[in-house]
Amino acid sequence: MASGTTKAGSDLWTRVGSAIVLFAIAGTALWFGGIAFGLLLLVGGALVVVEWLALVRAMGLGGGARAALMLLGPVAILGAMAG
């Protein structure tokens, strides 16, 4: 649990609400299929890449290691999305 929370489970309902909304979005995209599902995958993949790059920047690595992670992370993510 994050150190900033004051009582146990204080963010449980926020997480449950987020899960319900995301489940509805994913279900709707799956129902419509085709372009809607492809757009959902595209947006999800883009968010994962942005998060990955922020994590690598926060690591404080130098030179080659940072460059390798900045390049190989998105390649791995896109490869996983491509199947």
C-alpha positions as CSV (number, residue, x, y, z in Angstrom):
1,M,0.0,0.0,0.0
2,A,1.2,3.5,-0.7
3,S,2.7,5.4,2.2
4,G,0.5,8.4,1.6
5,T,-2.8,6.7,2.5
6,T,-4.2,7.3,5.9
7,K,-6.3,4.3,6.5
8,A,-6.3,0.7,5.2
9,G,-8.4,0.3,2.0
10,S,-9.1,4.0,1.6
11,D,-8.7,3.7,-2.2
12,L,-10.5,0.5,-2.6
13,W,-13.7,2.0,-4.0
14,T,-11.7,4.2,-6.4
15,R,-10.0,1.1,-7.8
16,V,-13.3,-0.8,-8.0
17,G,-14.9,2.1,-9.9
18,S,-11.9,2.3,-12.3
19,A,-12.1,-1.4,-12.9
20,I,-15.8,-1.2,-13.7
21,V,-15.3,1.7,-16.1
22,L,-12.4,0.1,-17.9
23,F,-14.3,-3.2,-18.1
24,A,-17.2,-1.4,-19.7
25,I,-14.9,0.3,-22.2
26,A,-13.1,-2.9,-23.1
27,G,-16.4,-4.8,-23.4
28,T,-17.9,-2.2,-25.7
29,A,-14.8,-2.2,-27.9
30,L,-14.9,-6.0,-28.1
31,W,-18.6,-5.9,-28.9
32,F,-18.1,-3.5,-31.8
33,G,-14.9,-5.2,-32.9
34,G,-12.8,-4.1,-35.8
35,I,-11.7,-0.5,-35.7
36,A,-13.0,0.1,-32.2
37,F,-11.0,-2.8,-30.7
38,G,-8.0,-1.8,-32.8
39,L,-8.2,1.8,-31.4
40,L,-8.5,0.5,-27.9
41,L,-5.3,-1.6,-28.4
42,L,-3.6,1.4,-29.9
43,V,-4.4,3.7,-27.1
44,G,-3.6,1.1,-24.5
45,G,-0.2,0.4,-26.1
46,A,0.6,4.1,-26.3
47,L,-0.1,4.5,-22.6
48,V,2.1,1.5,-21.8
49,V,4.9,3.0,-23.9
50,V,4.6,6.4,-22.1
51,E,4.6,4.7,-18.7
52,W,7.7,2.6,-19.7
53,L,9.6,5.7,-20.8
54,A,8.7,7.5,-17.6
55,L,9.9,4.5,-15.5
56,V,13.2,4.3,-17.4
57,R,13.8,8.1,-17.0
58,A,13.2,7.8,-13.3
59,M,15.7,5.0,-12.9
60,G,18.6,7.4,-13.3
61,L,20.6,5.1,-15.5
62,G,23.4,6.4,-17.6
63,G,24.4,6.3,-21.2
64,G,24.0,3.0,-23.0
65,A,21.7,1.2,-20.5
66,R,19.2,4.0,-20.6
67,A,19.3,4.2,-24.4
68,A,18.9,0.4,-24.7
69,L,15.9,0.4,-22.3
70,M,14.4,3.4,-24.1
71,L,14.6,1.6,-27.4
72,L,14.0,-2.1,-26.5
73,G,11.0,-1.5,-24.2
74,P,8.8,0.0,-26.9
75,V,10.0,-2.6,-29.4
76,A,9.0,-5.4,-27.0
77,I,5.6,-3.8,-26.3
78,L,4.8,-3.3,-29.9
79,G,6.0,-6.8,-30.7
80,A,3.6,-8.2,-28.0
81,M,0.8,-6.2,-29.5
82,A,1.5,-7.4,-33.0
83,G,1.2,-11.0,-31.8
